[in-house]
Amino acid sequence: MSEWNLDTERTPMLTPSEVLEHIYCPRFTWFMNVQQIPQHEETRFKVLKGREVHRRRATENRDYLRRKIGAVKREIEVYLASPPLRLRGIVDEVLWLKDGTMAPLDYKYTEARDQVFKTHETQVTLYGMLIEAVYQQPVQRGYVAYVRDGSQLQEVAITEAAKQEMRCLVEQIFAIIRTGRLPARASSRLRCEDCCYKNICV
């Protein structure tokens, strides 16, 4: 894990959640990081339930390995940071697979669909990039466990194209922070209805 030798304290880094908020609407980035106006999400049910799920998963079944997907080892609730990627975050599970690759596994308190949610796919890709950077091992796929009704596992392919898209998004976010310019709002006004900044966003 050579990157732990780098200065992770002074290098500005983003979390996957901040990247997802930027995708939802670039003005999240501006309000949070330029204007320094925090969002108040503590009372939102899904946020609280998600935290509860993560807390339980960190303490339950610590010795359980998902052998059906080729897992031979895992670590739980792993904090990873990569200054070159300018990313940091806590991965629910880091998996070592029998084919020599590694993979992230993320728990979600929601029902599964036929395809992985795009936001979940993005988050898993970012976690995969962190694992690859920190452990210096290949990451070709990740997993999302939907736990609202039981536990259904879905696979996410982590491609070079997807990783390049994430690098571009990170650069866009830091460009807003660096210049302080107000970006355009989300393309869909429907997103404004559930936004914590809607009363101050002009």
Summary of the structure (lengths in Angstrom):
residues: 202
radius of gyration: 17.4
end to end distance: 45.0
largest distance: 52.4
contacts: 573
relative contact order: 0.19
helix: 42%
strand: 22%
